Amino acid sequence: MPGAVPTLFAMGSEIIPAELTATGFGIYAGIANLVGAAAPFVMGTLIGRSGNFEAGLLVIVLSCIVLSASMLPMLRRY
């Protein structure tokens, strides 16, 4: 989702404290790369076994939830 990248960094800089910005985006990018590498295989396997694309597309939804949850430990406390 290349269209979401600008908003990701804008929102991330609001959520993550300044002293953890590099660490936060590094963790997010690392997890995103792992998920991005595994997602086509998982999607293909699920589509092949179930016979429909809904199961495969749910991988994208679950990936977004996992990646969003990876930033929760670094939330700024107001």
PDB file of N, CA, C and O in Angstrom:
ATOM      1  N   MET A   1       0.814  -1.169   0.000  1.00  0.00           N
ATOM      2  CA  MET A   1       0.000   0.000   0.000  1.00  0.00           C
ATOM      3  C   MET A   1       0.875   1.257   0.000  1.00  0.00           C
ATOM      4  O   MET A   1       1.004   1.914   1.033  1.00  0.00           O
ATOM      5  N   PRO A   2       1.464   1.591  -1.118  1.00  0.00           N
ATOM      6  CA  PRO A   2       2.361   2.738  -1.179  1.00  0.00           C
ATOM      7  C   PRO A   2       1.684   4.061  -0.852  1.00  0.00           C
ATOM      8  O   PRO A   2       2.354   4.998  -0.418  1.00  0.00           O
ATOM      9  N   GLY A   3       0.396   4.159  -1.046  1.00  0.00           N
ATOM     10  CA  GLY A   3      -0.308   5.402  -0.754  1.00  0.00           C
ATOM     11  C   GLY A   3      -0.402   5.706   0.727  1.00  0.00           C
ATOM     12  O   GLY A   3      -0.651   6.848   1.112  1.00  0.00           O
ATOM     13  N   ALA A   4      -0.206   4.701   1.556  1.00  0.00           N
ATOM     14  CA  ALA A   4      -0.314   4.885   3.003  1.00  0.00           C
ATOM     15  C   ALA A   4       1.006   5.301   3.646  1.00  0.00           C
ATOM     16  O   ALA A   4       1.025   5.681   4.817  1.00  0.00           O
ATOM     17  N   VAL A   5       2.097   5.238   2.910  1.00  0.00           N
ATOM     18  CA  VAL A   5       3.406   5.511   3.500  1.00  0.00           C
ATOM     19  C   VAL A   5       3.533   6.932   4.050  1.00  0.00           C
ATOM     20  O   VAL A   5       4.006   7.080   5.177  1.00  0.00           O
ATOM     21  N   PRO A   6       3.145   7.981   3.332  1.00  0.00           N
ATOM     22  CA  PRO A   6       3.283   9.323   3.907  1.00  0.00           C
ATOM     23  C   PRO A   6       2.495   9.506   5.206  1.00  0.00           C
ATOM     24  O   PRO A   6       2.987  10.118   6.154  1.00  0.00           O
ATOM     25  N   THR A   7       1.294   8.983   5.243  1.00  0.00           N
ATOM     26  CA  THR A   7       0.511   9.129   6.470  1.00  0.00           C
ATOM     27  C   THR A   7       1.061   8.269   7.594  1.00  0.00           C
ATOM     28  O   THR A   7       0.932   8.627   8.765  1.00  0.00           O
ATOM     29  N   LEU A   8       1.672   7.143   7.258  1.00  0.00           N
ATOM     30  CA  LEU A   8       2.272   6.286   8.275  1.00  0.00           C
ATOM     31  C   LEU A   8       3.342   7.046   9.048  1.00  0.00           C
ATOM     32  O   LEU A   8       3.352   7.022  10.278  1.00  0.00           O
ATOM     33  N   PHE A   9       4.228   7.708   8.349  1.00  0.00           N
ATOM     34  CA  PHE A   9       5.307   8.417   9.024  1.00  0.00           C
ATOM     35  C   PHE A   9       4.803   9.668   9.729  1.00  0.00           C
ATOM     36  O   PHE A   9       5.322  10.029  10.785  1.00  0.00           O
ATOM     37  N   ALA A  10       3.808  10.330   9.169  1.00  0.00           N
ATOM     38  CA  ALA A  10       3.243  11.503   9.830  1.00  0.00           C
ATOM     39  C   ALA A  10       2.545  11.102  11.125  1.00  0.00           C
ATOM     40  O   ALA A  10       2.738  11.744  12.157  1.00  0.00           O
ATOM     41  N   MET A  11       1.749  10.063  11.078  1.00  0.00           N
ATOM     42  CA  MET A  11       1.060   9.607  12.284  1.00  0.00           C
ATOM     43  C   MET A  11       2.035   8.977  13.264  1.00  0.00           C
ATOM     44  O   MET A  11       1.905   9.151  14.476  1.00  0.00           O
ATOM     45  N   GLY A  12       3.002   8.251  12.744  1.00  0.00           N
ATOM     46  CA  GLY A  12       3.991   7.619  13.613  1.00  0.00           C
ATOM     47  C   GLY A  12       4.804   8.617  14.397  1.00  0.00           C
ATOM     48  O   GLY A  12       5.123   8.378  15.561  1.00  0.00           O
ATOM     49  N   SER A  13       5.147   9.737  13.778  1.00  0.00           N
ATOM     50  CA  SER A  13       5.919  10.756  14.495  1.00  0.00           C
ATOM     51  C   SER A  13       5.081  11.445  15.567  1.00  0.00           C
ATOM     52  O   SER A  13       5.631  12.013  16.510  1.00  0.00           O
ATOM     53  N   GLU A  14       3.769  11.401  15.435  1.00  0.00           N
ATOM     54  CA  GLU A  14       2.891  11.938  16.476  1.00  0.00           C
ATOM     55  C   GLU A  14       2.720  10.955  17.633  1.00  0.00           C
ATOM     56  O   GLU A  14       2.553  11.365  18.782  1.00  0.00           O
ATOM     57  N   ILE A  15       2.761   9.666  17.329  1.00  0.00           N
ATOM     58  CA  ILE A  15       2.516   8.638  18.329  1.00  0.00           C
ATOM     59  C   ILE A  15       3.780   8.286  19.107  1.00  0.00           C
ATOM     60  O   ILE A  15       3.746   8.142  20.329  1.00  0.00           O
ATOM     61  N   ILE A  16       4.886   8.150  18.394  1.00  0.00           N
ATOM     62  CA  ILE A  16       6.133   7.680  18.999  1.00  0.00           C
ATOM     63  C   ILE A  16       6.907   8.867  19.553  1.00  0.00           C
ATOM     64  O   ILE A  16       7.040   9.882  18.868  1.00  0.00           O
ATOM     65  N   PRO A  17       7.423   8.768  20.784  1.00  0.00           N
ATOM     66  CA  PRO A  17       8.239   9.852  21.338  1.00  0.00           C
ATOM     67  C   PRO A  17       9.478  10.110  20.473  1.00  0.00           C
ATOM     68  O   PRO A  17       9.971   9.204  19.801  1.00  0.00           O
ATOM     69  N   ALA A  18       9.970  11.335  20.494  1.00  0.00           N
ATOM     70  CA  ALA A  18      11.088  11.731  19.628  1.00  0.00           C
ATOM     71  C   ALA A  18      12.325  10.868  19.844  1.00  0.00           C
ATOM     72  O   ALA A  18      13.025  10.548  18.883  1.00  0.00           O
ATOM     73  N   GLU A  19      12.604  10.486  21.082  1.00  0.00           N
ATOM     74  CA  GLU A  19      13.807   9.696  21.349  1.00  0.00           C
ATOM     75  C   GLU A  19      13.683   8.245  20.881  1.00  0.00           C
ATOM     76  O   GLU A  19      14.678   7.522  20.838  1.00  0.00           O
ATOM     77  N   LEU A  20      12.476   7.820  20.534  1.00  0.00           N
ATOM     78  CA  LEU A  20      12.270   6.450  20.046  1.00  0.00           C
ATOM     79  C   LEU A  20      11.853   6.396  18.584  1.00  0.00           C
ATOM     80  O   LEU A  20      11.485   5.329  18.093  1.00  0.00           O
ATOM     81  N   THR A  21      11.902   7.505  17.887  1.00  0.00           N
ATOM     82  CA  THR A  21      11.405   7.543  16.513  1.00  0.00           C
ATOM     83  C   THR A  21      12.162   6.575  15.609  1.00  0.00           C
ATOM     84  O   THR A  21      11.542   5.784  14.899  1.00  0.00           O
ATOM     85  N   ALA A  22      13.485   6.626  15.625  1.00  0.00           N
ATOM     86  CA  ALA A  22      14.274   5.739  14.760  1.00  0.00           C
ATOM     87  C   ALA A  22      14.058   4.281  15.131  1.00  0.00           C
ATOM     88  O   ALA A  22      13.926   3.427  14.254  1.00  0.00           O
ATOM     89  N   THR A  23      14.022   3.998  16.416  1.00  0.00           N
ATOM     90  CA  THR A  23      13.784   2.623  16.864  1.00  0.00           C
ATOM     91  C   THR A  23      12.389   2.154  16.468  1.00  0.00           C
ATOM     92  O   THR A  23      12.218   1.031  15.994  1.00  0.00           O
ATOM     93  N   GLY A  24      11.399   3.010  16.662  1.00  0.00           N
ATOM     94  CA  GLY A  24      10.024   2.647  16.333  1.00  0.00           C
ATOM     95  C   GLY A  24       9.835   2.346  14.869  1.00  0.00           C
ATOM     96  O   GLY A  24       9.238   1.329  14.515  1.00  0.00           O
ATOM     97  N   PHE A  25      10.339   3.222  14.005  1.00  0.00           N
ATOM     98  CA  PHE A  25      10.191   2.984  12.575  1.00  0.00           C
ATOM     99  C   PHE A  25      11.058   1.823  12.113  1.00  0.00           C
ATOM    100  O   PHE A  25      10.704   1.131  11.159  1.00  0.00           O
ATOM    101  N   GLY A  26      12.187   1.601  12.773  1.00  0.00           N
ATOM    102  CA  GLY A  26      13.021   0.441  12.446  1.00  0.00           C
ATOM    103  C   GLY A  26      12.322  -0.866  12.766  1.00  0.00           C
ATOM    104  O   GLY A  26      12.352  -1.807  11.973  1.00  0.00           O
ATOM    105  N   ILE A  27      11.692  -0.921  13.929  1.00  0.00           N
ATOM    106  CA  ILE A  27      10.938  -2.118  14.311  1.00  0.00           C
ATOM    107  C   ILE A  27       9.772  -2.321  13.351  1.00  0.00           C
ATOM    108  O   ILE A  27       9.535  -3.431  12.875  1.00  0.00           O
ATOM    109  N   TYR A  28       9.058  -1.256  13.076  1.00  0.00           N
ATOM    110  CA  TYR A  28       7.915  -1.348  12.157  1.00  0.00           C
ATOM    111  C   TYR A  28       8.367  -1.826  10.776  1.00  0.00           C
ATOM    112  O   TYR A  28       7.737  -2.709  10.194  1.00  0.00           O
ATOM    113  N   ALA A  29       9.438  -1.262  10.253  1.00  0.00           N
ATOM    114  CA  ALA A  29       9.918  -1.641   8.921  1.00  0.00           C
ATOM    115  C   ALA A  29      10.412  -3.088   8.908  1.00  0.00           C
ATOM    116  O   ALA A  29      10.187  -3.813   7.939  1.00  0.00           O
ATOM    117  N   GLY A  30      11.081  -3.507   9.976  1.00  0.00           N
ATOM    118  CA  GLY A  30      11.557  -4.889  10.047  1.00  0.00           C
ATOM    119  C   GLY A  30      10.407  -5.886  10.038  1.00  0.00           C
ATOM    120  O   GLY A  30      10.434  -6.870   9.298  1.00  0.00           O
ATOM    121  N   ILE A  31       9.401  -5.627  10.859  1.00  0.00           N
ATOM    122  CA  ILE A  31       8.241  -6.519  10.892  1.00  0.00           C
ATOM    123  C   ILE A  31       7.493  -6.459   9.557  1.00  0.00           C
ATOM    124  O   ILE A  31       7.024  -7.483   9.060  1.00  0.00           O
ATOM    125  N   ALA A  32       7.382  -5.260   8.979  1.00  0.00           N
ATOM    126  CA  ALA A  32       6.686  -5.113   7.695  1.00  0.00           C
ATOM    127  C   ALA A  32       7.403  -5.891   6.594  1.00  0.00           C
ATOM    128  O   ALA A  32       6.745  -6.486   5.741  1.00  0.00           O
ATOM    129  N   ASN A  33       8.719  -5.899   6.595  1.00  0.00           N
ATOM    130  CA  ASN A  33       9.458  -6.654   5.581  1.00  0.00           C
ATOM    131  C   ASN A  33       9.241  -8.152   5.741  1.00  0.00           C
ATOM    132  O   ASN A  33       9.078  -8.868   4.753  1.00  0.00           O
ATOM    133  N   LEU A  34       9.239  -8.627   6.984  1.00  0.00           N
ATOM    134  CA  LEU A  34       8.991 -10.055   7.214  1.00  0.00           C
ATOM    135  C   LEU A  34       7.577 -10.447   6.778  1.00  0.00           C
ATOM    136  O   LEU A  34       7.383 -11.462   6.108  1.00  0.00           O
ATOM    137  N   VAL A  35       6.611  -9.643   7.162  1.00  0.00           N
ATOM    138  CA  VAL A  35       5.221  -9.927   6.783  1.00  0.00           C
ATOM    139  C   VAL A  35       5.059  -9.825   5.270  1.00  0.00           C
ATOM    140  O   VAL A  35       4.382 -10.652   4.660  1.00  0.00           O
ATOM    141  N   GLY A  36       5.673  -8.819   4.668  1.00  0.00           N
ATOM    142  CA  GLY A  36       5.578  -8.647   3.220  1.00  0.00           C
ATOM    143  C   GLY A  36       6.212  -9.786   2.440  1.00  0.00           C
ATOM    144  O   GLY A  36       5.759 -10.124   1.346  1.00  0.00           O
ATOM    145  N   ALA A  37       7.256 -10.375   3.000  1.00  0.00           N
ATOM    146  CA  ALA A  37       7.893 -11.501   2.325  1.00  0.00           C
ATOM    147  C   ALA A  37       7.073 -12.779   2.471  1.00  0.00           C
ATOM    148  O   ALA A  37       7.040 -13.597   1.553  1.00  0.00           O
ATOM    149  N   ALA A  38       6.418 -12.959   3.605  1.00  0.00           N
ATOM    150  CA  ALA A  38       5.671 -14.189   3.862  1.00  0.00           C
ATOM    151  C   ALA A  38       4.237 -14.130   3.328  1.00  0.00           C
ATOM    152  O   ALA A  38       3.639 -15.172   3.060  1.00  0.00           O
ATOM    153  N   ALA A  39       3.683 -12.938   3.172  1.00  0.00           N
ATOM    154  CA  ALA A  39       2.270 -12.796   2.802  1.00  0.00           C
ATOM    155  C   ALA A  39       1.901 -13.477   1.488  1.00  0.00           C
ATOM    156  O   ALA A  39       0.872 -14.152   1.451  1.00  0.00           O
ATOM    157  N   PRO A  40       2.668 -13.345   0.409  1.00  0.00           N
ATOM    158  CA  PRO A  40       2.252 -14.014  -0.840  1.00  0.00           C
ATOM    159  C   PRO A  40       2.179 -15.530  -0.695  1.00  0.00           C
ATOM    160  O   PRO A  40       1.281 -16.168  -1.245  1.00  0.00           O
ATOM    161  N   PHE A  41       3.119 -16.101   0.043  1.00  0.00           N
ATOM    162  CA  PHE A  41       3.091 -17.548   0.254  1.00  0.00           C
ATOM    163  C   PHE A  41       1.868 -17.956   1.069  1.00  0.00           C
ATOM    164  O   PHE A  41       1.167 -18.905   0.719  1.00  0.00           O
ATOM    165  N   VAL A  42       1.620 -17.232   2.157  1.00  0.00           N
ATOM    166  CA  VAL A  42       0.471 -17.557   3.014  1.00  0.00           C
ATOM    167  C   VAL A  42      -0.837 -17.354   2.246  1.00  0.00           C
ATOM    168  O   VAL A  42      -1.746 -18.180   2.334  1.00  0.00           O
ATOM    169  N   MET A  43      -0.929 -16.261   1.499  1.00  0.00           N
ATOM    170  CA  MET A  43      -2.147 -16.000   0.718  1.00  0.00           C
ATOM    171  C   MET A  43      -2.369 -17.099  -0.321  1.00  0.00           C
ATOM    172  O   MET A  43      -3.487 -17.593  -0.462  1.00  0.00           O
ATOM    173  N   GLY A  44      -1.333 -17.482  -1.041  1.00  0.00           N
ATOM    174  CA  GLY A  44      -1.457 -18.528  -2.047  1.00  0.00           C
ATOM    175  C   GLY A  44      -1.862 -19.861  -1.449  1.00  0.00           C
ATOM    176  O   GLY A  44      -2.675 -20.591  -2.016  1.00  0.00           O
ATOM    177  N   THR A  45      -1.281 -20.171  -0.289  1.00  0.00           N
ATOM    178  CA  THR A  45      -1.635 -21.419   0.381  1.00  0.00           C
ATOM    179  C   THR A  45      -3.099 -21.419   0.802  1.00  0.00           C
ATOM    180  O   THR A  45      -3.815 -22.397   0.585  1.00  0.00           O
ATOM    181  N   LEU A  46      -3.540 -20.316   1.406  1.00  0.00           N
ATOM    182  CA  LEU A  46      -4.935 -20.243   1.845  1.00  0.00           C
ATOM    183  C   LEU A  46      -5.920 -20.266   0.675  1.00  0.00           C
ATOM    184  O   LEU A  46      -6.961 -20.919   0.749  1.00  0.00           O
ATOM    185  N   ILE A  47      -5.594 -19.564  -0.386  1.00  0.00           N
ATOM    186  CA  ILE A  47      -6.464 -19.559  -1.564  1.00  0.00           C
ATOM    187  C   ILE A  47      -6.523 -20.946  -2.187  1.00  0.00           C
ATOM    188  O   ILE A  47      -7.588 -21.395  -2.609  1.00  0.00           O
ATOM    189  N   GLY A  48      -5.380 -21.627  -2.245  1.00  0.00           N
ATOM    190  CA  GLY A  48      -5.341 -22.970  -2.816  1.00  0.00           C
ATOM    191  C   GLY A  48      -6.142 -23.972  -1.999  1.00  0.00           C
ATOM    192  O   GLY A  48      -6.820 -24.835  -2.558  1.00  0.00           O
ATOM    193  N   ARG A  49      -6.065 -23.860  -0.685  1.00  0.00           N
ATOM    194  CA  ARG A  49      -6.780 -24.817   0.165  1.00  0.00           C
ATOM    195  C   ARG A  49      -8.268 -24.523   0.274  1.00  0.00           C
ATOM    196  O   ARG A  49      -9.088 -25.441   0.296  1.00  0.00           O
ATOM    197  N   SER A  50      -8.616 -23.242   0.343  1.00  0.00           N
ATOM    198  CA  SER A  50     -10.028 -22.903   0.542  1.00  0.00           C
ATOM    199  C   SER A  50     -10.794 -22.757  -0.775  1.00  0.00           C
ATOM    200  O   SER A  50     -12.007 -22.961  -0.817  1.00  0.00           O
ATOM    201  N   GLY A  51     -10.089 -22.406  -1.837  1.00  0.00           N
ATOM    202  CA  GLY A  51     -10.760 -22.251  -3.123  1.00  0.00           C
ATOM    203  C   GLY A  51     -11.387 -20.887  -3.350  1.00  0.00           C
ATOM    204  O   GLY A  51     -11.989 -20.660  -4.400  1.00  0.00           O
ATOM    205  N   ASN A  52     -11.262 -19.964  -2.386  1.00  0.00           N
ATOM    206  CA  ASN A  52     -11.781 -18.610  -2.605  1.00  0.00           C
ATOM    207  C   ASN A  52     -10.731 -17.584  -2.179  1.00  0.00           C
ATOM    208  O   ASN A  52      -9.787 -17.895  -1.454  1.00  0.00           O
ATOM    209  N   PHE A  53     -10.925 -16.373  -2.645  1.00  0.00           N
ATOM    210  CA  PHE A  53      -9.949 -15.331  -2.394  1.00  0.00           C
ATOM    211  C   PHE A  53     -10.173 -14.616  -1.066  1.00  0.00           C
ATOM    212  O   PHE A  53      -9.302 -13.875  -0.612  1.00  0.00           O
ATOM    213  N   GLU A  54     -11.312 -14.824  -0.447  1.00  0.00           N
ATOM    214  CA  GLU A  54     -11.598 -14.136   0.812  1.00  0.00           C
ATOM    215  C   GLU A  54     -10.583 -14.498   1.893  1.00  0.00           C
ATOM    216  O   GLU A  54     -10.113 -13.623   2.619  1.00  0.00           O
ATOM    217  N   ALA A  55     -10.248 -15.756   2.002  1.00  0.00           N
ATOM    218  CA  ALA A  55      -9.276 -16.189   3.015  1.00  0.00           C
ATOM    219  C   ALA A  55      -7.911 -15.562   2.744  1.00  0.00           C
ATOM    220  O   ALA A  55      -7.217 -15.149   3.673  1.00  0.00           O
ATOM    221  N   GLY A  56      -7.532 -15.492   1.481  1.00  0.00           N
ATOM    222  CA  GLY A  56      -6.251 -14.891   1.141  1.00  0.00           C
ATOM    223  C   GLY A  56      -6.210 -13.406   1.435  1.00  0.00           C
ATOM    224  O   GLY A  56      -5.190 -12.892   1.894  1.00  0.00           O
ATOM    225  N   LEU A  57      -7.307 -12.710   1.176  1.00  0.00           N
ATOM    226  CA  LEU A  57      -7.344 -11.271   1.425  1.00  0.00           C
ATOM    227  C   LEU A  57      -7.388 -10.948   2.914  1.00  0.00           C
ATOM    228  O   LEU A  57      -6.982  -9.861   3.325  1.00  0.00           O
ATOM    229  N   LEU A  58      -7.872 -11.872   3.716  1.00  0.00           N
ATOM    230  CA  LEU A  58      -7.858 -11.658   5.162  1.00  0.00           C
ATOM    231  C   LEU A  58      -6.430 -11.606   5.714  1.00  0.00           C
ATOM    232  O   LEU A  58      -6.193 -11.039   6.780  1.00  0.00           O
ATOM    233  N   VAL A  59      -5.490 -12.195   4.989  1.00  0.00           N
ATOM    234  CA  VAL A  59      -4.081 -12.115   5.393  1.00  0.00           C
ATOM    235  C   VAL A  59      -3.635 -10.656   5.416  1.00  0.00           C
ATOM    236  O   VAL A  59      -2.896 -10.246   6.311  1.00  0.00           O
ATOM    237  N   ILE A  60      -4.080  -9.873   4.437  1.00  0.00           N
ATOM    238  CA  ILE A  60      -3.715  -8.458   4.396  1.00  0.00           C
ATOM    239  C   ILE A  60      -4.302  -7.722   5.595  1.00  0.00           C
ATOM    240  O   ILE A  60      -3.624  -6.895   6.207  1.00  0.00           O
ATOM    241  N   VAL A  61      -5.534  -8.008   5.931  1.00  0.00           N
ATOM    242  CA  VAL A  61      -6.181  -7.362   7.070  1.00  0.00           C
ATOM    243  C   VAL A  61      -5.455  -7.711   8.362  1.00  0.00           C
ATOM    244  O   VAL A  61      -5.163  -6.831   9.171  1.00  0.00           O
ATOM    245  N   LEU A  62      -5.164  -8.989   8.555  1.00  0.00           N
ATOM    246  CA  LEU A  62      -4.467  -9.419   9.769  1.00  0.00           C
ATOM    247  C   LEU A  62      -3.050  -8.843   9.827  1.00  0.00           C
ATOM    248  O   LEU A  62      -2.554  -8.524  10.907  1.00  0.00           O
ATOM    249  N   SER A  63      -2.406  -8.713   8.681  1.00  0.00           N
ATOM    250  CA  SER A  63      -1.070  -8.112   8.649  1.00  0.00           C
ATOM    251  C   SER A  63      -1.112  -6.662   9.125  1.00  0.00           C
ATOM    252  O   SER A  63      -0.243  -6.232   9.884  1.00  0.00           O
ATOM    253  N   CYS A  64      -2.097  -5.922   8.690  1.00  0.00           N
ATOM    254  CA  CYS A  64      -2.235  -4.530   9.124  1.00  0.00           C
ATOM    255  C   CYS A  64      -2.474  -4.437  10.631  1.00  0.00           C
ATOM    256  O   CYS A  64      -1.941  -3.549  11.296  1.00  0.00           O
ATOM    257  N   ILE A  65      -3.271  -5.349  11.159  1.00  0.00           N
ATOM    258  CA  ILE A  65      -3.533  -5.343  12.598  1.00  0.00           C
ATOM    259  C   ILE A  65      -2.261  -5.658  13.371  1.00  0.00           C
ATOM    260  O   ILE A  65      -1.972  -5.001  14.371  1.00  0.00           O
ATOM    261  N   VAL A  66      -1.496  -6.648  12.929  1.00  0.00           N
ATOM    262  CA  VAL A  66      -0.246  -7.013  13.608  1.00  0.00           C
ATOM    263  C   VAL A  66       0.747  -5.864  13.562  1.00  0.00           C
ATOM    264  O   VAL A  66       1.387  -5.557  14.568  1.00  0.00           O
ATOM    265  N   LEU A  67       0.883  -5.227  12.407  1.00  0.00           N
ATOM    266  CA  LEU A  67       1.835  -4.127  12.288  1.00  0.00           C
ATOM    267  C   LEU A  67       1.402  -2.915  13.108  1.00  0.00           C
ATOM    268  O   LEU A  67       2.246  -2.213  13.664  1.00  0.00           O
ATOM    269  N   SER A  68       0.115  -2.669  13.189  1.00  0.00           N
ATOM    270  CA  SER A  68      -0.363  -1.568  14.036  1.00  0.00           C
ATOM    271  C   SER A  68      -0.106  -1.868  15.505  1.00  0.00           C
ATOM    272  O   SER A  68       0.270  -0.980  16.271  1.00  0.00           O
ATOM    273  N   ALA A  69      -0.308  -3.108  15.891  1.00  0.00           N
ATOM    274  CA  ALA A  69      -0.076  -3.489  17.287  1.00  0.00           C
ATOM    275  C   ALA A  69       1.402  -3.422  17.661  1.00  0.00           C
ATOM    276  O   ALA A  69       1.731  -3.302  18.841  1.00  0.00           O
ATOM    277  N   SER A  70       2.295  -3.498  16.677  1.00  0.00           N
ATOM    278  CA  SER A  70       3.725  -3.439  16.988  1.00  0.00           C
ATOM    279  C   SER A  70       4.149  -2.065  17.490  1.00  0.00           C
ATOM    280  O   SER A  70       5.194  -1.943  18.129  1.00  0.00           O
ATOM    281  N   MET A  71       3.362  -1.028  17.214  1.00  0.00           N
ATOM    282  CA  MET A  71       3.690   0.313  17.687  1.00  0.00           C
ATOM    283  C   MET A  71       3.083   0.623  19.063  1.00  0.00           C
ATOM    284  O   MET A  71       3.448   1.620  19.686  1.00  0.00           O
ATOM    285  N   LEU A  72       2.181  -0.205  19.529  1.00  0.00           N
ATOM    286  CA  LEU A  72       1.519   0.073  20.818  1.00  0.00           C
ATOM    287  C   LEU A  72       2.475   0.218  21.991  1.00  0.00           C
ATOM    288  O   LEU A  72       2.264   1.106  22.817  1.00  0.00           O
ATOM    289  N   PRO A  73       3.510  -0.600  22.113  1.00  0.00           N
ATOM    290  CA  PRO A  73       4.411  -0.432  23.256  1.00  0.00           C
ATOM    291  C   PRO A  73       5.145   0.909  23.283  1.00  0.00           C
ATOM    292  O   PRO A  73       5.661   1.308  24.327  1.00  0.00           O
ATOM    293  N   MET A  74       5.196   1.605  22.152  1.00  0.00           N
ATOM    294  CA  MET A  74       5.954   2.851  22.075  1.00  0.00           C
ATOM    295  C   MET A  74       5.064   4.091  22.090  1.00  0.00           C
ATOM    296  O   MET A  74       5.537   5.190  21.802  1.00  0.00           O
ATOM    297  N   LEU A  75       3.791   3.929  22.420  1.00  0.00           N
ATOM    298  CA  LEU A  75       2.879   5.077  22.430  1.00  0.00           C
ATOM    299  C   LEU A  75       3.357   6.156  23.399  1.00  0.00           C
ATOM    300  O   LEU A  75       3.842   5.871  24.494  1.00  0.00           O
ATOM    301  N   ARG A  76       3.207   7.383  22.966  1.00  0.00           N
ATOM    302  CA  ARG A  76       3.572   8.526  23.800  1.00  0.00           C
ATOM    303  C   ARG A  76       2.540   8.677  24.904  1.00  0.00           C
ATOM    304  O   ARG A  76       1.337   8.607  24.651  1.00  0.00           O
ATOM    305  N   ARG A  77       2.999   8.881  26.103  1.00  0.00           N
ATOM    306  CA  ARG A  77       2.104   9.076  27.233  1.00  0.00           C
ATOM    307  C   ARG A  77       1.903  10.580  27.457  1.00  0.00           C
ATOM    308  O   ARG A  77       2.869  11.311  27.678  1.00  0.00           O
ATOM    309  N   TYR A  78       0.667  11.031  27.399  1.00  0.00           N
ATOM    310  CA  TYR A  78       0.384  12.452  27.601  1.00  0.00           C
ATOM    311  C   TYR A  78      -0.054  12.705  29.005  1.00  0.00           C
ATOM    312  O   TYR A  78      -0.338  13.847  29.367  1.00  0.00           O
TER     313      TYR A  78
END
